[in-house]
Amino acid sequence: MSANSIAIFAAFAAYLIFMIVIGYIYMKKTANSEDYFLGGRNLNGWVAALSAQASDMSSWLLMGLPGTVYAFGTGQIWIAVGLLIGTIANWIFVSDRLRSYTIRVDALTIPEYYEKRFHDEKRVLLLLSSLVIAIFFLVYTASAFTAGGKLFTSVFGLDYHMALTIGVVVILSYTFMGGFMAVCVTDFVQGSMMFLCLLIVPILAWNLIGDSSTIMANLNASGVTGGAATFLNPLTTEGTPITFTEIISQLAWGLGYFGMPHILVRFMAVKDKHELKKSKIIAIVWVVISLALACLVGVIGRAYLYPEILGTTTNISVENVFIEMIQKIFTQEYNLAFLGGLFLCGILAAIMSTADSQLLVTASSISSDIYQNFINQQASEKKVLMLSRVAVLVISALALWIAWDPNNSIMGLVSNAWSGLGSAFGPITLLSLYWKRTNLPGAIAGIVSGGLTVLIWDYIPFIGGETLGTVTGLYSLVPGFAISCLCIVIFSLSTAAPSEEMLEEFHSVE
């Protein structure tokens, strides 16, 4: 192993040990399931904000988004625009009211909130939403595991499967031990690292290139379709004008926020309204700057890494553009391998911050929402806590199995999971908070129709052996979200109105 590799390995080891220590510290403070799943509703503004955004953006921010901009040009930035709008809307319109409502009905998880919001005595919503979470979060968690495997493979030259297993073991360690607070505190550290990486690396790369004229020359020489001017035009993709359908599909990613349990649960756990107000400002500033810089990484990376062209002249995926930039800057240009290793840990941080949150939310659905409510209603807090940790192990094993194929696309896995969760839960979350006429039949219809629409749109070959998504080019979140909203309204209006007790609860929430 070379001196640079040893230095990078030392940085990774130090970082990973630090994460595990945090997990151990919070294991000692975890006494019951509320501590494990919501941290006793005691998050401060900074931790809530960075934890929500770090767990949201994940490896997609540092690998998926820069990779797609690197490959296809700035016509791909509309996803970032959609996510920016969705983030802002989620913090402004959902965070306050959801936190207040879950306190009013005493709910610890999103499925439990749906059940208590609609007085579902048969617990259909609880079971249904828990199953949706388990299905789609398996795919989402697998995307993070895949990113971890690719990172370790690229940096250390490890076999993909060995690299994948190492990453899973580390994430599993601190999530298994410390639960929600361990996840949130590590996410705070990881969110800070992600931000610093995105801020510093493209600036250093730009400085090493020299000036904007050299950037343009390198872009032209790197074989981008239509040349640098087209590559930098947000209204073109690979030299052709971007279509209205493509723009709508990319902007629609923002709709997914309203249905992401691992993000919504952060709103529920904030200490008080003052801290929540602080969280909004921090989170929105973080996401504006981070998304802009991630797009910049794709552009600058295309010019800086030239004459190497990822995905064509090498076997390295375009999704590794940020990794390749960090390695070149800190091992070849400045000979600061340990510092480069810490920056690479920023990418690892993005991966871990999402995987841990998804593991925890899925475990809560299995242990609290399904086991405690359907299988053993007399289960003690200690037993539920133990089962939660076992669920984390089982879910990790299943996600590892899905991620075992090294050809998995991070972007593809995230896209499928994001669409499924956003369509199933986004409309009912919004309408449950703001439309008093929403009732139980409407909620059930919304969750079922949203999730099924995505599965049908993306996986059933209806037309000439191709799916509706392939034929239309429309992202499944668009029809999924629309059909779910429509079904909620139709079924709510065509069935009995909510009870007076439900209406009183609705009006009592600030």
Buried (B, 14 or more C-beta within 10 A) or exposed (E): EEEBBEBBBBBBEEBBEEBBBBBEBBBEEBEEBBBBBBBBBBBBBBBBBBBBBBBBBBBBBBBBBBBBBBBBBBBBBBBBBBBBBBBBBBBEBBBBBBBBBBEBBEBBBBBBBBBBBBBBEEBBBBBBBBBBBBBBBBBBBBBBBBBBBBBBBBBBEBEBBEBBBBBBEBBBBBBBBBBBBBBBBBBBBBBBBBBBBBEBBBEBBBEBBEEEEBBBBBBBBBEBEBBBEBBBBBEBBBBEEBEEEBBBBBBBBBBBBBBBBBBBBBBBBBBEEEBBBBBBEBBBEBBBEBBEBBBBBBBBBBBBBBEEBBBEEEEBBBBBBBBBBBBBBBBEEEEBBBBBBBBBBBBBBBBBBBBBBBBBBBBBBBBBBBBBBEEEEEBEBEBBBEBBBEBBEEBBEBBBEBBBEBEBBBBEBBBBBBBBBBBBBBBBBBBBBEBBBBBBBBBBBBBBBBBBBBBBBBEEEEEEEEBBBBEBEBBBBBBBBBBBBBBBBBBBEEEEEBEEEBEEBBEEBE
